[in-house]
Every structure is written in C-alpha cells, then in structure tokens.
Amino acid sequence: MTAAVTSVSERLLRETDRPSAPQLRGDLGVWFVILLELLTFAILFVAYAFARNREPAVFQAGQATLDLHSGALNTVLLITGSWCVARAVQAVRRNAAQAGARWLLGALLCGGGFVGVKLGEYAGKAQAWADMGDNTFYMLYFLLTGFHFLHVAVGMLAIVYLWWRTRQGAYSAHDSHALETGAAFWHMVDLLWIVLFPLVYVLR
C-alpha cells in the first residue's frame, strides 16, 4: 500500500514539473483585431511601395521635407513605452500592483510625447495637407501616419483605463488577463511604427 501511494505521488510530482504548454496572453478577440490591423497596414505598406516605385521623384521630394529626427524620437518613445508596459505586466504578475501602475504611467508619458511630437510635425505641414490631393506621397504619408496616430490614441485610452484599474488593485498574479490584452495591443502599435518609420522616413 505504501509503495502504491509513493508511486502515485512520484507520478503527480513528475506531471507537475512538466512545462506547461504555451498560452496566448490576452483576449482572443483582441488578437483577431490585431491580426486584422496588421493585415490592413500590410496592404497600405505594399500600396506605398508600389506608388513610390511609380513616382520616385515625387516620393524623394516629399521624404526630403520630413524631419528624420522627429521620426527617430518617436521611435524611441514608442519602444520605451512598450518596455514600460512589459514591466507593468511583470510587476503585476509579482503582485506588485502599485509598481505596475507606475510603469503604466511611464508608458502614458511616452505615448503623450509621441502625440506631441507628431502634432508638431503635422502643424508644420499645413501646405502639404492642402496639396495632398495632387501629391501621392503626401496622401499616403497622411493616410499611414494618421491611421497609426489613431491607434496610438486608442492605445493610450486603454492604458489610462488599465492604469486606473491597476491602482485600484484589480489585477494580480492570478488575474492579469485584461492587462495582458492591453499590452498586446500597445506592442502592435509599436511594431507598426517600427515598420512605418524606415519605410516612410528613411528608405529612398
């Protein structure tokens, strides 16, 4: 009898020690939205590349008017914001909700910095906006960056909500599903900019 109990205990311990299968973090519905958004941006990126191949002179002239430093700064801001969100999730998984809230606040500051820099860039392109209908580069520039800007705004609203709920202690190591869902969306926003920045600002 003792041997049988010991055998069962050893088997249970072995099963417990096995690594668990990888699990998708966040809400499945949001992942479908993310895949749809990635597909939409992929189509826009292909359209941009095709148009640039057809009108290289127009695109070179338009790209020359862009502020590379502003684009680079926004890249740093979004990558830093993603890092802050990742640290927030890690903190909550350690049941350090207040530390997680502070990291989310850092992500919000980075997102706010991105918005400020981008609005400043748009303000300097009032004439380009007026000429958008006659200039393929500016039409695609405003379409791509404006669509991405909208995603940044939505992501920031989500982080504001998550920050508020995290401060209230709504998330913990046993319940971080909503936080992981918001983090997945924000990482998508960051990934899209990492592709958009070199495509629109750098590549000639």
WOVENHU-V642962 format. One line per field, one symbol per residue. ss: DSSP state (H for helix, E for strand, L for the rest). phi: phi as a letter, one per 30 degrees, with the letter a starting at -180 (. if undefined). psi: psi as a letter, one per 20 degrees, with the letter a starting at -180 (. if undefined). A space follows every 10 residues. Layout:
ss=???
phi=???
psi=???
This chain:
ss=LHHHHHHHHH HHHHHHHLLL LLLLLLLHHH HHHHHHHHHH HHHHHHHHHH HHHHLHHHHH HHHHLLLHHH HHHHHHHHHH HHHHHHHHHH HHHLLLHHHH HHHHHHHHHH HHHHHHHHHH HHHLLHHHHH LHHHLHHHHH HHHHHHHHHH HHHHHHHHHH HHHHHHHLLL LELLELHHHH HHHHHHHHHH HHHHHHHHHH HHLL
phi=.ddddddddd dddddddddd decddjdddd dddddddddd dddddddddd ddddbddddd ddddddcddd dddddddddd dddddddddd dddcicdddd dddddddddd dddedddddd ddddbddddd cedcbddddd dddddddded ddddddddde ddddddddid cadcabdddd dddddddded edddddeddc ccdc
psi=ghhggggggh ghgghhippq qpqpprphgh hggghgghgg hgghgggggg hhhhmhgghg gghhiqohhg ggghggghgg ghgggghggg ghijkmghhg hhhhhghggg ghgggggghh ghhjkghhhh jhhjohghgh ghgghggggh hggghhgghg ghgghghikh qahinkghgh ghggghhggg gghhggghgh hgp.
